[in-house]
Amino acid sequence: MTNQELGSRRAYDETKDRIIRGDLAGGTLLSEVQVGAELGLSRTPVHDAFLRLEGEGLVRLASRRGAVVAAMSPRESRDVLEMREAIEGAAAAAVIERAATGDAPDLGLADLIAEQHRLLAAHDFDGFIEADEAFHDRIVRASGNLIALQFWSLLRDRQQRLRYQVFSLLPETFSHAVDDHEALRTALEARDPAAFRTRLSTHVARHNGAL
């Protein structure tokens, strides 16, 4: 990989992370020169990074010298949550079906929930959000449905961006999330897909409440 490619990757990773975390809000104007100066890069790799981010719908090129961070509209957010609920609910049903035949893997959800309690007590909210994603990701991956995984991957960045928005606006959602995860794990262990879907709907609705 050339130095320019490495620089472009760095500018892409750094800028994307700041957008997803909410450090760069929708409507923020990004200057190629300024971002390049912050990262010690020339304009060319930064421009390449902006082109890639535009392709992912995270920015809009404003001119040859910059870009504007794209905001997530309430409609887009609701669409993401709707698809997330559909994919995860179907995945959980598949995991339960696999469990009935003795084919389901150990998801380690209890350990993840314990980790979330620890992170919450330590006020490590970034770590908590990563653990939150891992909880749901393990369920979808355990379904063995490759098509579901492809769609899930496409939703990943938008889901993370929503998580940061929701937890920032509604801090009480942290403790609610742990309670919901406990209930979802219990439903999986009880092999009750209806109970899982019901609690998942409640869980997702907490995000809708912040839109």
DOGUSE-590046 format. One record per residue (C-alpha): residue number from 1; x negated, y, z. Coordinates in steps of 0.001 Angstrom, whole numbers, plus 500000, padded with zeros to 6 digits. Layout:
# residues N
{NUM,{X,Y,Z}},
...
This chain:
# residues 211
{1,{500000,500000,500000}},
{2,{498600,503406,498985}},
{3,{498189,506350,501350}},
{4,{501105,508101,499644}},
{5,{503320,505042,500111}},
{6,{502292,504811,503754}},
{7,{503046,508509,504215}},
{8,{506418,508164,502530}},
{9,{507289,505213,504770}},
{10,{506281,507168,507850}},
{11,{508321,510221,506837}},
{12,{511288,507960,506064}},
{13,{511087,506061,509367}},
{14,{510606,509185,511497}},
{15,{513379,511191,509827}},
{16,{515836,508307,509746}},
{17,{515260,507568,513423}},
{18,{515911,511201,514353}},
{19,{519134,511227,512330}},
{20,{520436,507989,513830}},
{21,{519586,509116,517369}},
{22,{521371,512411,516820}},
{23,{518257,514545,517214}},
{24,{519045,515870,513726}},
{25,{522752,516685,513598}},
{26,{524886,516733,510483}},
{27,{524332,519938,508534}},
{28,{520717,520379,509661}},
{29,{518486,521692,506875}},
{30,{515254,519738,506501}},
{31,{512294,521382,504830}},
{32,{509774,519194,503031}},
{33,{507032,521589,504045}},
{34,{508040,521638,507714}},
{35,{508488,517871,508009}},
{36,{505203,517368,506200}},
{37,{503432,519759,508580}},
{38,{504881,517977,511617}},
{39,{503664,514610,510350}},
{40,{500418,515777,508752}},
{41,{501658,514879,505266}},
{42,{501914,516626,501918}},
{43,{505281,517430,500336}},
{44,{505196,514515,497875}},
{45,{505598,511606,500344}},
{46,{508203,513608,502275}},
{47,{510162,514220,499067}},
{48,{510017,510495,498296}},
{49,{511351,509785,501805}},
{50,{514194,512252,501311}},
{51,{515138,510541,498037}},
{52,{515374,507215,499842}},
{53,{517428,508708,502665}},
{54,{519754,510279,500104}},
{55,{520284,506854,498553}},
{56,{521401,505595,501967}},
{57,{523821,508484,502422}},
{58,{521927,510008,505346}},
{59,{520915,513265,503632}},
{60,{521853,515332,500598}},
{61,{519080,516952,498584}},
{62,{519631,520698,498863}},
{63,{516907,521770,496460}},
{64,{513519,520618,495274}},
{65,{512151,521650,498659}},
{66,{514515,520190,501208}},
{67,{517595,518239,502214}},
{68,{520629,518557,504472}},
{69,{521512,515884,507020}},
{70,{524849,514306,506047}},
{71,{527483,514322,508773}},
{72,{529598,511245,509493}},
{73,{533202,512192,508898}},
{74,{535910,510806,511208}},
{75,{537215,508786,508254}},
{76,{533820,507215,507581}},
{77,{533400,506436,511276}},
{78,{536811,504768,511465}},
{79,{536038,502750,508328}},
{80,{532764,501532,509849}},
{81,{534483,500514,513081}},
{82,{537275,498761,511196}},
{83,{534786,496683,509215}},
{84,{532705,496007,512300}},
{85,{535728,494648,514168}},
{86,{536767,492459,511234}},
{87,{533295,490969,510746}},
{88,{532564,490360,514419}},
{89,{536007,488911,515140}},
{90,{535633,486432,512273}},
{91,{532076,485632,513360}},
{92,{533193,484877,516913}},
{93,{535866,482502,515619}},
{94,{533185,480707,513587}},
{95,{530885,480483,516618}},
{96,{533724,478991,518666}},
{97,{534457,476482,515916}},
{98,{530788,475508,515841}},
{99,{530800,475135,519621}},
{100,{533675,472661,519386}},
{101,{531440,470378,517314}},
{102,{528380,470927,519513}},
{103,{526650,472917,516780}},
{104,{526629,476387,518377}},
{105,{523245,477789,519507}},
{106,{522641,479296,522928}},
{107,{523116,483019,522320}},
{108,{521523,484137,525576}},
{109,{524301,486689,526106}},
{110,{524146,486418,529896}},
{111,{520481,487451,529810}},
{112,{521297,490390,527531}},
{113,{524053,491560,529869}},
{114,{521689,491315,532838}},
{115,{519189,493389,530836}},
{116,{521879,495985,530158}},
{117,{522610,496268,533877}},
{118,{518883,496789,534509}},
{119,{518546,499395,531750}},
{120,{521616,501257,532959}},
{121,{520291,501370,536521}},
{122,{516969,502692,535182}},
{123,{518774,505325,533066}},
{124,{517041,503881,530002}},
{125,{519824,504778,527618}},
{126,{517831,504223,524423}},
{127,{516984,500723,525606}},
{128,{520623,500157,526521}},
{129,{521796,501097,523034}},
{130,{519291,498682,521490}},
{131,{520513,495926,523820}},
{132,{524100,496798,522926}},
{133,{523310,496269,519251}},
{134,{521495,493007,520005}},
{135,{524535,491633,521870}},
{136,{526860,491992,518905}},
{137,{524171,491090,516372}},
{138,{523573,487707,518016}},
{139,{527236,486801,517732}},
{140,{527390,487632,514026}},
{141,{524131,485813,513289}},
{142,{525288,482721,515181}},
{143,{528275,482417,512853}},
{144,{525999,481162,510097}},
{145,{527991,483206,507565}},
{146,{525424,484723,505208}},
{147,{527941,487014,503507}},
{148,{529035,488393,506883}},
{149,{525376,489013,507715}},
{150,{524874,490973,504496}},
{151,{527799,493269,505237}},
{152,{526707,493525,508884}},
{153,{523261,494656,507770}},
{154,{524796,497362,505580}},
{155,{526717,498697,508587}},
{156,{523746,498645,510965}},
{157,{522483,502220,510622}},
{158,{525959,503735,510746}},
{159,{526843,501644,513785}},
{160,{523733,502786,515612}},
{161,{524410,506415,514721}},
{162,{527935,506025,516097}},
{163,{526638,504418,519285}},
{164,{524367,507367,519986}},
{165,{527217,509799,519297}},
{166,{529696,507954,521506}},
{167,{527358,507424,524439}},
{168,{526279,511078,524234}},
{169,{529866,512380,524243}},
{170,{531295,509826,526674}},
{171,{528597,508692,529146}},
{172,{531149,506587,531034}},
{173,{531220,504310,527982}},
{174,{527942,502748,529179}},
{175,{529578,500976,532126}},
{176,{532687,500165,530084}},
{177,{530472,498530,527464}},
{178,{528924,496157,530011}},
{179,{532373,495168,531310}},
{180,{533536,494543,527749}},
{181,{530481,492426,527015}},
{182,{531161,490297,530081}},
{183,{534728,489720,528886}},
{184,{533582,488920,525332}},
{185,{531049,486397,526626}},
{186,{533711,484789,528813}},
{187,{536066,484488,525823}},
{188,{533336,482810,523767}},
{189,{532540,480348,526547}},
{190,{536253,479604,526986}},
{191,{536494,479050,523204}},
{192,{539330,481563,523005}},
{193,{539104,483532,519738}},
{194,{542361,485421,520454}},
{195,{541022,486715,523778}},
{196,{537773,487696,522058}},
{197,{539582,489670,519365}},
{198,{541807,491408,521921}},
{199,{538862,492579,524020}},
{200,{536826,493466,520926}},
{201,{539689,495696,519780}},
{202,{539599,497471,523152}},
{203,{535823,497766,522928}},
{204,{535917,499323,519453}},
{205,{538789,501628,520447}},
{206,{536466,503289,522983}},
{207,{534353,504432,520043}},
{208,{537412,505662,518181}},
{209,{538251,507805,521186}},
{210,{535103,509880,520619}},
{211,{535763,510624,516940}},
